[in-house]
Amino acid sequence: MKYFAFGLIFLSLLFFFFLSHLFILKFISDFPFVRKNIIYFRKVFLGLFIVSILSLFLRVRFSCGVLEYIFILGFFWIGLVLIMSFWCFIGEIFLFLFKKIDRRIIICLFLGVSLIYIIKATYEGIKLPNFNRITFKFDNLNKNYKIIFISDTHLSCRHKNLWFLKLYEKIKNSQPDVLVLVGDILEYGFKINDEMVRKIHSYKIPTIVVFGNHEYYFGINKASEIFSSLGYKILRNNSLCIGDINFIGLGDIITEDLSKQEVMEILSKHYIKNKLNILISHQPLYFEEISKNFDLIMISGHIHRGQIFPFHIFVRIFYKYFYGIYKKNNSVLIVTSGAGVWGPPMRFLADSEVVEILLKK
């Protein structure tokens, strides 16, 4: 049933993506050049549609090399179409409201806006994320702590590895007591290299990592070997105490098919009352039930804050806790927008971030 639902959702999104191509073509067809060459434009759009969809699947087996650039083009086209279709939709509203204005003026205006946002979204997708600071005060701490957590870097080929090392440099300069990686750190095509191992070990930052769904796609055993080689402590349905803080890490709830009851049992086993408990879960699920039984801070990622509008709308349908800070009873849930990108190297109305948590006594 779960796979049927997933397939239905995927086919619905695929159909929506295909219709977006037709919608964009219709919007720009008022230009004589486009109208005259509409068959050519349809072939180009269809070709890019096929390349972008195949990119989602072929990169599983053919991750790097020359093909990677074709896959990047496919992913970029996905983001471009989503952004253009959004602004073309707004443009159609303007065309309906202001019928006396020359249609081509409005079309040029909104194509220009689309281009600006595509450039901005690409910049937001490839730049280093900003640091967002959150401060909490707790009576049961013997000292102040700084915890940095990031998620969803989706490291794959060399250019992303270089980006990650630059991000690590910024994190090191912030001098955290603990770095927490909240899943989806690795992606198809990732290969560890000696430079990365040497640099990360030289930073000497105590690091905890939990698995996201993409670690399972990548391969749990391979991911475990890589994380261990980098000196990371893997938490998978177990816990680790560092000073006054008890970190409890879950495996990916959906991929491991963890029920509410199973999550409660894991928490009951590892929760320590006289310490500050931080629950690390890639997916922000079961928070309401957790908050009824435990006082803790829960940190999650996975959602990317939608990454590219209008995906925000679809994500909000499936995830109650979308982005930001949520408080329930005596517990707090922090859902980050993620540090990197999946698929299109773009972010539109969903800035990337590194979350810096200051815990004060």
Stockholm file with secondary structure:
# STOCKHOLM 1.0

chainA/1-361         MKYFAFGLIFLSLLFFFFLSHLFILKFISDFPFVRKNIIYFRKVFLGLFIVSILSLFLRVRFSCGVLEYIFILGFFWIGLVLIMSFWCFIGEIFLFLFKKIDRRIIICLFLGVSLIYIIKATYEGIKLPNFNRITFKFDNLNKNYKIIFISDTHLSCRHKNLWFLKLYEKIKNSQPDVLVLVGDILEYGFKINDEMVRKIHSYKIPTIVVFGNHEYYFGINKASEIFSSLGYKILRNNSLCIGDINFIGLGDIITEDLSKQEVMEILSKHYIKNKLNILISHQPLYFEEISKNFDLIMISGHIHRGQIFPFHIFVRIFYKYFYGIYKKNNSVLIVTSGAGVWGPPMRFLADSEVVEILLKK
#=GR chainA/1-361 SS CHHHHHHHHHHHHHHHHHHHHHHHHHHHTTSHHHHHTHHHHHHHHHHHHHHHHHHHHHTTTSCSTHHHHHHHHHHHHHHHHHHHHHHHHHHHHHHHHCTTSCHHHHHHHHHHHHHHHHHHHHHHHHSCCEEEEEEEECTTCSSCEEEEEECCCCBCSHHHHHHHHHHHHHHHHHCCSEEEEESCCBCTTCCCCHHHHHHHHHHCCCEEEECCHHHHHHCHHHHHHHHHHTTCEECSSEEEEETTEEEEECCCTTTTTCCHHHHHHHHHHHCCTTSEEEEECSSCCSHHHHHHHCCCEEEECSSGGGSBTTHHHHHHHHCSCCSEEEEETTEEEEECCCSSCSSSSCCBSCCCEEEEEEEEC
#=GC SS_cons         CHHHHHHHHHHHHHHHHHHHHHHHHHHHTTSHHHHHTHHHHHHHHHHHHHHHHHHHHHTTTSCSTHHHHHHHHHHHHHHHHHHHHHHHHHHHHHHHHCTTSCHHHHHHHHHHHHHHHHHHHHHHHHSCCEEEEEEEECTTCSSCEEEEEECCCCBCSHHHHHHHHHHHHHHHHHCCSEEEEESCCBCTTCCCCHHHHHHHHHHCCCEEEECCHHHHHHCHHHHHHHHHHTTCEECSSEEEEETTEEEEECCCTTTTTCCHHHHHHHHHHHCCTTSEEEEECSSCCSHHHHHHHCCCEEEECSSGGGSBTTHHHHHHHHCSCCSEEEEETTEEEEECCCSSCSSSSCCBSCCCEEEEEEEEC
//
